[in-house]
Amino acid sequence: MDSILLSFIRQFLRVVLTALVPVVLVTFLSIPYSLGGQPGEEHSTTAPVSQQST
């Protein structure tokens, strides 16, 4: 493989991984926080249910 092409591939992968790592970290940290637990866990059913009177 040509050295310029190899250099380009390495630089491209470095940029792609640098962009994806923060996205993956934010996603896997914020989704469980917004759900109040890990996906698949049972949630307590003792939470109060809001009643809407119409």
C-alpha positions as CSV (number, residue, x, y, z in Angstrom):
1,M,0.0,0.0,0.0
2,D,1.3,3.5,-0.8
3,S,2.6,5.4,2.2
4,I,0.5,8.4,1.4
5,L,-2.7,6.3,1.3
6,L,-1.7,4.6,4.5
7,S,-1.1,8.0,6.1
8,F,-4.5,9.2,4.9
9,I,-6.3,6.2,6.3
10,R,-4.7,6.6,9.7
11,Q,-5.5,10.3,9.8
12,F,-9.1,9.6,8.7
13,L,-9.7,6.9,11.3
14,R,-8.1,9.2,14.0
15,V,-10.6,12.0,13.1
16,V,-13.6,9.7,13.0
17,L,-12.8,8.1,16.3
18,T,-12.1,11.4,17.9
19,A,-15.5,12.6,16.8
20,L,-17.3,9.4,17.8
21,V,-15.9,8.9,21.3
22,P,-17.6,12.0,22.9
23,V,-20.9,11.1,21.2
24,V,-20.8,7.6,22.5
25,L,-19.9,8.7,26.0
26,V,-22.6,11.3,26.2
27,T,-25.2,8.9,24.8
28,F,-24.4,6.0,27.2
29,L,-24.2,8.4,30.2
30,S,-27.3,10.5,29.5
31,I,-29.8,7.8,28.5
32,P,-29.6,5.9,31.8
33,Y,-29.7,9.2,33.7
34,S,-32.9,10.4,31.9
35,L,-34.5,6.9,32.3
36,G,-33.6,6.9,36.0
37,G,-31.8,3.6,35.7
38,Q,-30.2,1.2,33.2
39,P,-32.4,0.1,30.2
40,G,-34.0,-3.3,31.1
41,E,-34.1,-2.7,34.8
42,E,-37.4,-2.9,36.6
43,H,-38.6,0.4,37.7
44,S,-40.5,0.9,41.0
45,T,-44.3,1.3,40.5
46,T,-44.7,3.3,43.7
47,A,-44.3,6.5,41.8
48,P,-47.3,8.7,42.2
49,V,-49.6,8.8,39.1
50,S,-50.8,12.2,38.1
51,Q,-54.5,12.5,37.7
52,Q,-55.8,14.8,35.1
53,S,-59.3,16.0,35.6
54,T,-61.1,17.1,32.5
